[in-house]
């Protein structure tokens, strides 16, 4: 599938200036969605002084660094083959969430600026892209703890004539960028809190990580007294960590750390390590990293979102639930159930489908979804998943023949046997034989589920 070209148009580049001892940061916005009256101006979400200015500046720099970094490059591929995407910011009223994804799709980063960092509610709620250009990054790197940091997201400009100067950036964003955001959210929602340590232990662990990709294989983060250490195998409550150097993105923020929480599978499989979420609690803020099971595995190929997108029974529910969302900081499932008339389990299925389409994210700290809208055509989401498209084609061709425990699926000149069960699905195709369900379902399993409903 060819990369999807998404064009960002900014009224002017983002800029930083110093006036009477304060630092003014104006982040240009591009398109996006927002609540409130349409006054013909570009999205303008926030205007105010940030608390903890040095911490906030370093957090924004970390978000930009992840967006520009490829933590793994396939053999024979030039590192610059994929350009960095612009970060996304969502205003949820009482907080701002900056999100970015690495070029290799193996690291998801989010900076939450919470009440206490923000002087008051945002001007509007919504989602947009922001321009973190090199001059802005250079200026942010010089912000100190006593420098008042004034942040404006959006510009009070009206673009009405052709003569107005604009900065247009054409950034080829492959479909895997959206898939990565959605997959990271699905992964986070299935994890549980495994470790929690204080600031000294957090600093000790992160600073003990390898500084390059020289360390091969999977390390395990295990308990060591009141702290954590790296081990070669799981011992007690353990978190798998491949590509451990990816977590060093957190290092500049360690001196502001108040707590480190690590989320992972409650019962990890040493043969098939999974993803993990690392939540660094700061002063009135959080820095969150989700890392894929291996440096060579981007979230975009994990396939967990396919279950939600293939759940056609949840389509109408998702449409109903989405109409009730209003950029809440945390989505209240019980409220949605009451307002929609749906039982809570159907609301959760609907949120899973919306998450698979990038329309909600998941906050591990809150244990809840939050509303955001990524800048993509909603109608194109299904087409970004070849396995899902292949499954729908098999169903349309009548290639699925149900059996008592699954189905026989005719695909080309071959017939595959699918066995479905609550504990896991199996297929006789080569793709399943290679991945054994670790990268989501194959198209034959998806097709069987669509037809049998099991």
C-alpha positions as a Markdown table, in Angstrom:
| # | Residue | x | y | z |
|---|---|---|---|---|
| 1 | Unk | 0.0 | 0.0 | 0.0 |
| 2 | Unk | 1.4 | 3.4 | -0.9 |
| 3 | Unk | 2.1 | 5.9 | 1.9 |
| 4 | Unk | -0.7 | 8.3 | 2.6 |
| 5 | Unk | 0.3 | 11.9 | 2.0 |
| 6 | Unk | -1.1 | 14.3 | 4.7 |
| 7 | Unk | -0.4 | 18.0 | 4.2 |
| 8 | Unk | 0.1 | 20.3 | 7.2 |
| 9 | Unk | -0.5 | 24.0 | 6.4 |
| 10 | Unk | 0.6 | 26.5 | 9.1 |
| 11 | Unk | -0.2 | 30.2 | 9.1 |
| 12 | Unk | 3.4 | 30.8 | 10.1 |
| 13 | Unk | 6.1 | 28.8 | 11.7 |
| 14 | Unk | 6.1 | 28.2 | 15.5 |
| 15 | Unk | 8.3 | 30.8 | 17.3 |
| 16 | Unk | 9.9 | 31.6 | 20.6 |
| 17 | Unk | 10.7 | 35.1 | 21.8 |
| 18 | Unk | 12.0 | 36.6 | 25.0 |
| 19 | Unk | 10.2 | 39.7 | 26.3 |
| 20 | Unk | 11.1 | 41.4 | 29.6 |
| 21 | Unk | 12.6 | 38.3 | 31.0 |
| 22 | Unk | 9.9 | 35.9 | 30.0 |
| 23 | Unk | 9.8 | 33.3 | 27.2 |
| 24 | Unk | 6.9 | 33.3 | 24.8 |
| 25 | Unk | 6.3 | 30.1 | 22.9 |
| 26 | Unk | 3.7 | 30.3 | 20.1 |
| 27 | Unk | 3.0 | 26.8 | 18.6 |
| 28 | Unk | 1.4 | 27.1 | 15.2 |
| 29 | Unk | -1.4 | 24.7 | 14.6 |
| 30 | Unk | -2.6 | 22.9 | 11.5 |
| 31 | Unk | -6.3 | 22.1 | 10.9 |
| 32 | Unk | -7.6 | 19.6 | 13.4 |
| 33 | Unk | -10.9 | 19.6 | 15.2 |
| 34 | Unk | -12.2 | 21.7 | 18.0 |
| 35 | Unk | -15.3 | 22.6 | 20.0 |
| 36 | Unk | -16.8 | 26.1 | 20.2 |
| 37 | Unk | -17.9 | 28.7 | 17.6 |
| 38 | Unk | -16.1 | 28.9 | 14.3 |
| 39 | Unk | -14.8 | 32.4 | 14.0 |
| 40 | Unk | -12.8 | 31.8 | 10.8 |
| 41 | Unk | -9.5 | 31.6 | 12.7 |
| 42 | Unk | -7.2 | 28.6 | 13.0 |
| 43 | Unk | -7.6 | 26.3 | 16.1 |
| 44 | Unk | -6.5 | 28.2 | 19.2 |
| 45 | Unk | -6.6 | 26.1 | 22.3 |
| 46 | Unk | -4.5 | 27.6 | 25.0 |
| 47 | Unk | -2.9 | 30.9 | 26.0 |
| 48 | Unk | -1.2 | 31.3 | 29.4 |
| 49 | Unk | 1.9 | 30.9 | 31.5 |
| 50 | Unk | 3.0 | 27.3 | 32.3 |
| 51 | Unk | 4.0 | 26.2 | 35.8 |
| 52 | Unk | 7.3 | 24.3 | 36.1 |
| 53 | Unk | 8.7 | 26.0 | 33.0 |
| 54 | Unk | 12.0 | 24.1 | 32.8 |
| 55 | Unk | 10.2 | 20.7 | 33.2 |
| 56 | Unk | 7.6 | 21.7 | 30.7 |
| 57 | Unk | 10.2 | 22.8 | 28.1 |
| 58 | Unk | 12.1 | 19.5 | 28.6 |
| 59 | Unk | 8.9 | 17.5 | 28.2 |
| 60 | Unk | 8.1 | 19.2 | 24.9 |
| 61 | Unk | 11.6 | 18.5 | 23.7 |
| 62 | Unk | 11.2 | 14.8 | 24.6 |
| 63 | Unk | 8.0 | 14.7 | 22.5 |
| 64 | Unk | 9.8 | 16.3 | 19.6 |
| 65 | Unk | 12.8 | 14.0 | 20.0 |
| 66 | Unk | 10.7 | 10.8 | 19.8 |
| 67 | Unk | 9.0 | 12.2 | 16.6 |
| 68 | Unk | 12.4 | 12.7 | 15.0 |
| 69 | Unk | 14.0 | 9.4 | 16.0 |
| 70 | Unk | 14.2 | 6.0 | 14.4 |
| 71 | Unk | 15.2 | 3.6 | 17.1 |
| 72 | Unk | 15.6 | 0.8 | 14.6 |
| 73 | Unk | 16.5 | 0.8 | 10.9 |
| 74 | Unk | 15.8 | -2.3 | 8.8 |
| 75 | Unk | 18.9 | -3.7 | 7.1 |
| 76 | Unk | 19.5 | -1.9 | 3.8 |
| 77 | Unk | 17.2 | 1.0 | 4.6 |
| 78 | Unk | 18.4 | 4.5 | 4.9 |
| 79 | Unk | 17.7 | 6.1 | 8.3 |
| 80 | Unk | 16.2 | 9.1 | 6.6 |
| 81 | Unk | 13.8 | 7.1 | 4.5 |
| 82 | Unk | 10.9 | 8.2 | 6.7 |
| 83 | Unk | 10.7 | 11.8 | 7.8 |
| 84 | Unk | 9.4 | 12.8 | 11.2 |
| 85 | Unk | 5.8 | 13.6 | 11.7 |
| 86 | Unk | 4.6 | 16.7 | 13.6 |
| 87 | Unk | 3.3 | 16.0 | 17.1 |
| 88 | Unk | -0.4 | 16.0 | 17.9 |
| 89 | Unk | -1.8 | 18.0 | 20.8 |
| 90 | Unk | -5.2 | 17.4 | 22.4 |
| 91 | Unk | -6.9 | 19.9 | 24.7 |
| 92 | Unk | -9.2 | 18.1 | 27.1 |
| 93 | Unk | -10.3 | 21.2 | 28.9 |
| 94 | Unk | -8.3 | 21.0 | 32.1 |
| 95 | Unk | -5.2 | 19.4 | 30.6 |
| 96 | Unk | -3.1 | 19.3 | 27.4 |
| 97 | Unk | -1.8 | 16.1 | 25.9 |
| 98 | Unk | 1.1 | 16.2 | 23.5 |
| 99 | Unk | 1.6 | 12.9 | 21.6 |
| 100 | Unk | 4.2 | 11.7 | 19.1 |
| 101 | Unk | 5.3 | 8.5 | 17.5 |
| 102 | Unk | 8.8 | 7.4 | 16.5 |
| 103 | Unk | 9.6 | 7.0 | 12.8 |
| 104 | Unk | 10.2 | 3.3 | 13.4 |
| 105 | Unk | 6.7 | 3.1 | 15.1 |
| 106 | Unk | 8.3 | 1.3 | 18.1 |
| 107 | Unk | 7.9 | 4.1 | 20.7 |
| 108 | Unk | 4.8 | 6.1 | 21.6 |
| 109 | Unk | 5.3 | 9.2 | 23.7 |
| 110 | Unk | 2.8 | 11.4 | 25.5 |
| 111 | Unk | 3.3 | 14.5 | 27.7 |
| 112 | Unk | 0.3 | 15.3 | 29.9 |
| 113 | Unk | 0.3 | 18.9 | 31.3 |
| 114 | Unk | -2.1 | 18.7 | 34.1 |
| 115 | Unk | -3.9 | 21.2 | 36.4 |
| 116 | Unk | -1.2 | 22.9 | 38.3 |
| 117 | Unk | 1.0 | 23.3 | 35.2 |
| 118 | Unk | -1.8 | 25.0 | 33.4 |
| 119 | Unk | -3.0 | 28.3 | 35.1 |
| 120 | Unk | -6.6 | 27.6 | 34.2 |
| 121 | Unk | -8.9 | 25.9 | 31.7 |
| 122 | Unk | -8.0 | 25.8 | 28.0 |
| 123 | Unk | -9.7 | 28.2 | 25.6 |
| 124 | Unk | -11.2 | 25.4 | 23.6 |
| 125 | Unk | -11.1 | 21.6 | 23.3 |
| 126 | Unk | -10.0 | 19.6 | 20.3 |
| 127 | Unk | -7.0 | 18.0 | 18.5 |
| 128 | Unk | -4.5 | 19.5 | 16.1 |
| 129 | Unk | -0.9 | 19.1 | 14.8 |
| 130 | Unk | 1.7 | 21.5 | 16.1 |
| 131 | Unk | 4.9 | 22.7 | 14.5 |
| 132 | Unk | 8.0 | 22.0 | 16.7 |
| 133 | Unk | 10.7 | 23.4 | 14.4 |
| 134 | Unk | 14.4 | 23.6 | 15.0 |
| 135 | Unk | 14.5 | 27.3 | 16.3 |
| 136 | Unk | 11.7 | 26.4 | 18.8 |
| 137 | Unk | 13.6 | 23.4 | 20.0 |
| 138 | Unk | 16.8 | 25.4 | 20.4 |
| 139 | Unk | 15.0 | 28.1 | 22.5 |
| 140 | Unk | 13.3 | 25.5 | 24.6 |
| 141 | Unk | 16.6 | 23.9 | 25.5 |
| 142 | Unk | 17.7 | 27.3 | 27.0 |
| 143 | Unk | 14.6 | 27.7 | 29.3 |
| 144 | Unk | 15.6 | 27.7 | 33.0 |
| 145 | Unk | 13.6 | 27.1 | 36.1 |
| 146 | Unk | 13.1 | 30.8 | 36.7 |
| 147 | Unk | 12.2 | 31.7 | 33.1 |
| 148 | Unk | 8.4 | 32.4 | 32.9 |
| 149 | Unk | 7.2 | 30.3 | 30.0 |
| 150 | Unk | 4.2 | 31.6 | 28.1 |
| 151 | Unk | 2.6 | 29.1 | 25.8 |
| 152 | Unk | 0.1 | 29.9 | 23.1 |
| 153 | Unk | -1.3 | 27.0 | 21.0 |
| 154 | Unk | -2.7 | 28.5 | 17.9 |
| 155 | Unk | -2.4 | 31.9 | 16.4 |
| 156 | Unk | -4.9 | 34.7 | 16.2 |
| 157 | Unk | -4.6 | 35.0 | 12.4 |
| 158 | Unk | -7.2 | 35.1 | 9.7 |
| 159 | Unk | -6.0 | 33.6 | 6.4 |
| 160 | Unk | -8.2 | 35.3 | 3.8 |
| 161 | Unk | -6.0 | 36.3 | 0.9 |
| 162 | Unk | -3.6 | 34.5 | -1.4 |
| 163 | Unk | -0.9 | 37.0 | -0.6 |
| 164 | Unk | -0.7 | 36.0 | 3.0 |
| 165 | Unk | 2.6 | 34.2 | 3.7 |
| 166 | Unk | 2.1 | 30.6 | 4.9 |
| 167 | Unk | 4.5 | 27.8 | 5.7 |
| 168 | Unk | 3.4 | 24.6 | 4.1 |
| 169 | Unk | 5.0 | 21.3 | 5.1 |
| 170 | Unk | 4.3 | 18.2 | 3.1 |
| 171 | Unk | 5.1 | 15.3 | 5.3 |
| 172 | Unk | 4.6 | 11.8 | 3.9 |
| 173 | Unk | 2.9 | 10.0 | 6.7 |
| 174 | Unk | 2.6 | 6.3 | 6.0 |
| 175 | Unk | -0.6 | 4.5 | 7.1 |
| 176 | Unk | 1.5 | 2.8 | 9.8 |
| 177 | Unk | 1.6 | 6.1 | 11.7 |
| 178 | Unk | -2.1 | 6.0 | 12.4 |
| 179 | Unk | -2.0 | 2.2 | 13.0 |
| 180 | Unk | 0.8 | 2.7 | 15.5 |
| 181 | Unk | -1.2 | 5.3 | 17.6 |
| 182 | Unk | -4.2 | 2.9 | 17.6 |
| 183 | Unk | -2.2 | -0.2 | 18.4 |
| 184 | Unk | -0.3 | 1.5 | 21.3 |
| 185 | Unk | -3.7 | 2.5 | 22.8 |
| 186 | Unk | -5.1 | -1.0 | 22.5 |
| 187 | Unk | -1.9 | -2.5 | 24.0 |
| 188 | Unk | -2.0 | 0.0 | 27.0 |
| 189 | Unk | -5.6 | -0.8 | 27.8 |
| 190 | Unk | -4.8 | -4.5 | 28.3 |
| 191 | Unk | -1.8 | -4.0 | 30.7 |
| 192 | Unk | -1.7 | -3.9 | 34.5 |
| 193 | Unk | 0.5 | -2.0 | 37.0 |
| 194 | Unk | 3.5 | -4.3 | 37.8 |
| 195 | Unk | 6.1 | -2.0 | 39.3 |
| 196 | Unk | 6.0 | 1.4 | 41.2 |
| 197 | Unk | 9.1 | 3.1 | 42.6 |
| 198 | Unk | 10.1 | 6.4 | 43.9 |
| 199 | Unk | 12.3 | 9.1 | 42.3 |
| 200 | Unk | 15.7 | 7.8 | 43.4 |
| 201 | Unk | 15.0 | 4.2 | 42.3 |
| 202 | Unk | 13.6 | 5.6 | 39.0 |
| 203 | Unk | 16.8 | 7.5 | 38.3 |
| 204 | Unk | 18.9 | 4.5 | 39.2 |
| 205 | Unk | 17.1 | 2.2 | 36.8 |
| 206 | Unk | 17.0 | 4.5 | 33.8 |
| 207 | Unk | 20.7 | 5.5 | 34.2 |
| 208 | Unk | 21.6 | 1.8 | 34.3 |
| 209 | Unk | 20.1 | 1.2 | 30.8 |
| 210 | Unk | 22.4 | 0.6 | 27.8 |
| 211 | Unk | 23.0 | 3.8 | 25.9 |
| 212 | Unk | 23.0 | 2.1 | 22.4 |
| 213 | Unk | 21.4 | -0.8 | 20.6 |
| 214 | Unk | 24.5 | -3.0 | 21.4 |
| 215 | Unk | 22.5 | -5.0 | 24.0 |
| 216 | Unk | 20.7 | -7.7 | 22.1 |
| 217 | Unk | 17.8 | -9.8 | 23.2 |
| 218 | Unk | 15.2 | -9.2 | 25.9 |
| 219 | Unk | 16.1 | -7.9 | 29.4 |
| 220 | Unk | 13.7 | -8.2 | 32.3 |
| 221 | Unk | 13.0 | -5.5 | 34.8 |
| 222 | Unk | 12.6 | -7.2 | 38.2 |
| 223 | Unk | 12.4 | -6.2 | 41.9 |
| 224 | Unk | 15.5 | -5.6 | 43.8 |
| 225 | Unk | 14.7 | -4.5 | 47.4 |
| 226 | Unk | 12.9 | -1.2 | 47.2 |
| 227 | Unk | 14.1 | -0.6 | 43.6 |
| 228 | Unk | 14.3 | -2.3 | 40.2 |
| 229 | Unk | 17.1 | -3.9 | 38.3 |
| 230 | Unk | 17.8 | -5.5 | 34.9 |
| 231 | Unk | 17.9 | -9.3 | 34.7 |
| 232 | Unk | 18.4 | -11.9 | 32.0 |
| 233 | Unk | 15.2 | -13.8 | 32.9 |
| 234 | Unk | 11.9 | -13.1 | 34.7 |
| 235 | Unk | 12.0 | -13.4 | 38.4 |
| 236 | Unk | 8.7 | -12.8 | 40.3 |
| 237 | Unk | 6.8 | -9.7 | 39.0 |
| 238 | Unk | 8.8 | -9.0 | 35.8 |
| 239 | Unk | 8.5 | -6.6 | 32.8 |
| 240 | Unk | 10.1 | -7.5 | 29.5 |
| 241 | Unk | 12.2 | -4.8 | 27.9 |
| 242 | Unk | 13.9 | -5.2 | 24.5 |
| 243 | Unk | 15.7 | -2.2 | 23.0 |
| 244 | Unk | 16.1 | -0.9 | 26.6 |
| 245 | Unk | 18.0 | 2.2 | 25.3 |
| 246 | Unk | 14.6 | 3.5 | 24.0 |
| 247 | Unk | 13.7 | 4.4 | 27.6 |
| 248 | Unk | 16.6 | 6.9 | 27.8 |
| 249 | Unk | 14.3 | 9.4 | 26.3 |
| 250 | Unk | 13.1 | 9.9 | 29.9 |
| 251 | Unk | 16.6 | 10.8 | 31.2 |
| 252 | Unk | 16.4 | 14.6 | 30.9 |
| 253 | Unk | 13.3 | 14.6 | 33.0 |
| 254 | Unk | 14.6 | 12.4 | 35.8 |
| 255 | Unk | 15.5 | 15.2 | 38.1 |
| 256 | Unk | 11.8 | 16.2 | 38.2 |
| 257 | Unk | 10.5 | 12.7 | 38.8 |
| 258 | Unk | 8.1 | 11.9 | 41.6 |
| 259 | Unk | 7.3 | 8.4 | 40.8 |
| 260 | Unk | 7.8 | 5.7 | 38.1 |
| 261 | Unk | 5.1 | 3.3 | 37.3 |
| 262 | Unk | 5.5 | 0.4 | 34.9 |
| 263 | Unk | 2.5 | -1.4 | 33.2 |
| 264 | Unk | 2.9 | -4.8 | 31.5 |
| 265 | Unk | 1.2 | -8.1 | 31.2 |
| 266 | Unk | 0.2 | -9.6 | 34.5 |
| 267 | Unk | 1.6 | -13.0 | 33.6 |
| 268 | Unk | 4.2 | -12.5 | 30.8 |
| 269 | Unk | 5.3 | -15.3 | 28.6 |
| 270 | Unk | 9.1 | -15.5 | 28.5 |
| 271 | Unk | 9.0 | -17.0 | 25.0 |
| 272 | Unk | 6.8 | -14.1 | 23.7 |
| 273 | Unk | 7.5 | -10.9 | 25.5 |
| 274 | Unk | 4.9 | -8.2 | 25.1 |
| 275 | Unk | 4.7 | -4.4 | 25.2 |
| 276 | Unk | 5.1 | -2.2 | 28.3 |
| 277 | Unk | 4.1 | 1.3 | 29.4 |
| 278 | Unk | 6.4 | 3.5 | 31.4 |
| 279 | Unk | 4.8 | 6.4 | 33.3 |
| 280 | Unk | 7.1 | 9.0 | 34.8 |
| 281 | Unk | 5.1 | 11.2 | 37.3 |
| 282 | Unk | 6.4 | 14.8 | 37.4 |
| 283 | Unk | 5.2 | 18.0 | 39.1 |
| 284 | Unk | 1.6 | 18.4 | 37.8 |
| 285 | Unk | 2.5 | 16.5 | 34.7 |
| 286 | Unk | 3.2 | 13.0 | 33.3 |
| 287 | Unk | 5.6 | 11.7 | 30.7 |
| 288 | Unk | 4.5 | 8.4 | 29.2 |
| 289 | Unk | 6.3 | 6.0 | 26.9 |
| 290 | Unk | 4.9 | 2.8 | 25.4 |
| 291 | Unk | 7.5 | 0.5 | 23.9 |
| 292 | Unk | 6.9 | -2.3 | 21.5 |
| 293 | Unk | 7.9 | -5.9 | 22.3 |
| 294 | Unk | 11.1 | -5.6 | 20.3 |
| 295 | Unk | 13.1 | -2.7 | 18.6 |
| 296 | Unk | 12.4 | -4.3 | 15.2 |
| 297 | Unk | 8.7 | -4.6 | 15.9 |
| 298 | Unk | 6.7 | -1.4 | 15.4 |
| 299 | Unk | 3.3 | -1.1 | 17.0 |
| 300 | Unk | 1.9 | -0.6 | 13.5 |
| 301 | Unk | 2.2 | -4.3 | 12.7 |
| 302 | Unk | 0.9 | -5.7 | 16.0 |
| 303 | Unk | -2.6 | -6.3 | 14.7 |
| 304 | Unk | -4.5 | -6.0 | 18.0 |
| 305 | Unk | -6.8 | -3.4 | 16.6 |
| 306 | Unk | -8.1 | -5.8 | 13.9 |
| 307 | Unk | -10.5 | -7.4 | 16.4 |
| 308 | Unk | -12.2 | -4.0 | 17.1 |
| 309 | Unk | -12.3 | -3.0 | 13.5 |
| 310 | Unk | -13.7 | -6.4 | 12.5 |
| 311 | Unk | -16.5 | -6.2 | 15.1 |
| 312 | Unk | -19.3 | -5.1 | 12.7 |
| 313 | Unk | -21.8 | -5.5 | 15.6 |
| 314 | Unk | -20.1 | -2.5 | 17.3 |
| 315 | Unk | -20.3 | -0.1 | 14.3 |
| 316 | Unk | -23.7 | 1.4 | 15.3 |
| 317 | Unk | -22.7 | 1.5 | 18.9 |
| 318 | Unk | -19.4 | 3.3 | 18.1 |
| 319 | Unk | -21.3 | 5.9 | 16.0 |
| 320 | Unk | -23.7 | 6.5 | 18.9 |
| 321 | Unk | -21.0 | 6.7 | 21.6 |
| 322 | Unk | -18.8 | 9.0 | 19.4 |
| 323 | Unk | -21.6 | 11.5 | 19.1 |
| 324 | Unk | -21.6 | 11.7 | 23.0 |
| 325 | Unk | -17.9 | 12.4 | 23.3 |
| 326 | Unk | -16.8 | 15.9 | 24.1 |
| 327 | Unk | -13.0 | 15.8 | 24.6 |
| 328 | Unk | -13.4 | 14.6 | 28.2 |
| 329 | Unk | -10.1 | 14.2 | 30.2 |
| 330 | Unk | -11.3 | 10.7 | 31.2 |
| 331 | Unk | -14.2 | 9.0 | 29.6 |
| 332 | Unk | -16.9 | 7.9 | 32.1 |
| 333 | Unk | -18.2 | 4.5 | 30.8 |
| 334 | Unk | -21.2 | 4.6 | 33.2 |
| 335 | Unk | -22.2 | 8.1 | 32.0 |
| 336 | Unk | -22.0 | 7.0 | 28.4 |
| 337 | Unk | -24.0 | 3.9 | 29.2 |
| 338 | Unk | -26.7 | 6.0 | 30.8 |
| 339 | Unk | -26.8 | 8.6 | 28.0 |
| 340 | Unk | -26.7 | 6.1 | 25.1 |
| 341 | Unk | -29.0 | 3.5 | 26.7 |
| 342 | Unk | -26.3 | 0.8 | 26.0 |
| 343 | Unk | -25.0 | -1.6 | 28.6 |
| 344 | Unk | -21.5 | -0.9 | 29.9 |
| 345 | Unk | -20.0 | -3.9 | 28.0 |
| 346 | Unk | -21.3 | -2.6 | 24.7 |
| 347 | Unk | -19.9 | 0.9 | 25.5 |
| 348 | Unk | -16.5 | -0.7 | 26.1 |
| 349 | Unk | -16.7 | -2.6 | 22.8 |
| 350 | Unk | -17.6 | 0.7 | 21.1 |
| 351 | Unk | -14.7 | 2.5 | 22.7 |
| 352 | Unk | -12.4 | -0.4 | 21.6 |
| 353 | Unk | -13.5 | 0.2 | 18.0 |
| 354 | Unk | -13.1 | 4.0 | 18.3 |
| 355 | Unk | -9.6 | 3.4 | 19.8 |
| 356 | Unk | -8.7 | 1.1 | 16.8 |
| 357 | Unk | -9.6 | 4.0 | 14.6 |
| 358 | Unk | -7.4 | 6.5 | 16.6 |
| 359 | Unk | -10.4 | 8.4 | 17.9 |
| 360 | Unk | -9.7 | 7.7 | 21.6 |
| 361 | Unk | -6.5 | 7.1 | 23.5 |
| 362 | Unk | -5.9 | 5.3 | 26.7 |
| 363 | Unk | -4.4 | 6.8 | 29.9 |
| 364 | Unk | -2.8 | 4.1 | 32.1 |
| 365 | Unk | -2.5 | 6.4 | 35.0 |
| 366 | Unk | -6.2 | 7.1 | 35.1 |
| 367 | Unk | -7.2 | 3.6 | 33.9 |
| 368 | Unk | -9.5 | 5.3 | 31.4 |
| 369 | Unk | -9.9 | 6.3 | 27.8 |
| 370 | Unk | -9.7 | 10.0 | 26.7 |
| 371 | Unk | -11.2 | 11.6 | 23.6 |
| 372 | Unk | -9.0 | 12.8 | 20.7 |
| 373 | Unk | -9.3 | 12.9 | 17.0 |
| 374 | Unk | -6.3 | 12.1 | 14.8 |
| 375 | Unk | -6.2 | 14.1 | 11.5 |
| 376 | Unk | -7.2 | 11.3 | 9.2 |
| 377 | Unk | -10.1 | 10.5 | 7.0 |
| 378 | Unk | -12.3 | 8.2 | 9.1 |
| 379 | Unk | -13.6 | 6.4 | 6.0 |
| 380 | Unk | -10.0 | 5.4 | 5.1 |
| 381 | Unk | -9.2 | 3.6 | 8.4 |
| 382 | Unk | -10.4 | 0.1 | 7.4 |
| 383 | Unk | -8.4 | 0.4 | 4.1 |
| 384 | Unk | -5.1 | 0.8 | 6.1 |
| 385 | Unk | -5.3 | -2.8 | 7.3 |
| 386 | Unk | -4.6 | -5.3 | 4.5 |
| 387 | Unk | -5.5 | -8.3 | 6.7 |
| 388 | Unk | -8.9 | -6.8 | 7.5 |
| 389 | Unk | -9.5 | -6.0 | 3.8 |
| 390 | Unk | -8.5 | -9.5 | 2.9 |
| 391 | Unk | -10.9 | -11.0 | 5.5 |
| 392 | Unk | -13.8 | -8.9 | 4.2 |
| 393 | Unk | -13.0 | -10.1 | 0.6 |
| 394 | Unk | -13.0 | -13.7 | 1.7 |
| 395 | Unk | -16.4 | -13.3 | 3.4 |
| 396 | Unk | -17.8 | -11.5 | 0.3 |
| 397 | Unk | -16.6 | -14.4 | -2.0 |
| 398 | Unk | -18.3 | -17.0 | 0.2 |
| 399 | Unk | -15.0 | -18.6 | 1.0 |
| 400 | Unk | -15.8 | -19.3 | 4.7 |
| 401 | Unk | -17.5 | -22.6 | 5.5 |
| 402 | Unk | -18.4 | -22.9 | 9.2 |
| 403 | Unk | -17.7 | -26.0 | 11.2 |
| 404 | Unk | -18.5 | -27.1 | 14.8 |
| 405 | Unk | -15.3 | -25.6 | 16.1 |
| 406 | Unk | -14.4 | -22.9 | 13.5 |
| 407 | Unk | -14.4 | -22.9 | 9.7 |
| 408 | Unk | -12.7 | -24.0 | 6.5 |
| 409 | Unk | -11.5 | -21.0 | 4.6 |
| 410 | Unk | -10.8 | -21.2 | 0.9 |
| 411 | Unk | -8.0 | -18.7 | -0.1 |
| 412 | Unk | -6.7 | -18.9 | -3.6 |
| 413 | Unk | -5.8 | -22.5 | -4.4 |
| 414 | Unk | -5.5 | -23.4 | -0.7 |
| 415 | Unk | -8.0 | -24.3 | 2.0 |
| 416 | Unk | -7.1 | -23.5 | 5.6 |
| 417 | Unk | -8.6 | -24.9 | 8.7 |
| 418 | Unk | -9.5 | -22.3 | 11.4 |
| 419 | Unk | -10.3 | -23.4 | 15.0 |
| 420 | Unk | -11.8 | -20.7 | 17.2 |
| 421 | Unk | -12.1 | -20.9 | 21.0 |
| 422 | Unk | -12.3 | -18.5 | 24.0 |
| 423 | Unk | -8.7 | -19.4 | 24.8 |
| 424 | Unk | -7.3 | -18.6 | 21.4 |
| 425 | Unk | -7.7 | -19.2 | 17.7 |
| 426 | Unk | -5.6 | -21.3 | 15.4 |
| 427 | Unk | -5.1 | -21.5 | 11.6 |
| 428 | Unk | -3.1 | -23.8 | 9.3 |
| 429 | Unk | -1.9 | -20.9 | 7.1 |
| 430 | Unk | 1.9 | -20.1 | 7.0 |
| 431 | Unk | 1.3 | -16.6 | 8.5 |
| 432 | Unk | -0.2 | -18.0 | 11.6 |
| 433 | Unk | 2.5 | -20.7 | 11.7 |
| 434 | Unk | 5.2 | -17.9 | 11.8 |
| 435 | Unk | 3.6 | -15.6 | 14.4 |
| 436 | Unk | 1.4 | -17.9 | 16.4 |
| 437 | Unk | -1.1 | -15.1 | 17.3 |
| 438 | Unk | 1.6 | -12.7 | 18.6 |
| 439 | Unk | 0.9 | -10.2 | 15.8 |
| 440 | Unk | -2.9 | -10.3 | 15.9 |
| 441 | Unk | -5.2 | -12.6 | 13.8 |
| 442 | Unk | -4.6 | -13.7 | 10.3 |
| 443 | Unk | -7.2 | -12.9 | 7.6 |
| 444 | Unk | -8.6 | -16.4 | 7.7 |
| 445 | Unk | -9.3 | -16.2 | 11.5 |
| 446 | Unk | -10.8 | -12.8 | 11.0 |
| 447 | Unk | -13.1 | -14.0 | 8.2 |
| 448 | Unk | -14.1 | -17.0 | 10.3 |
| 449 | Unk | -15.0 | -14.8 | 13.2 |
| 450 | Unk | -17.1 | -12.5 | 11.0 |
| 451 | Unk | -19.1 | -15.4 | 9.6 |
| 452 | Unk | -19.5 | -17.5 | 12.7 |
| 453 | Unk | -19.8 | -14.7 | 15.3 |
| 454 | Unk | -17.8 | -16.9 | 17.7 |
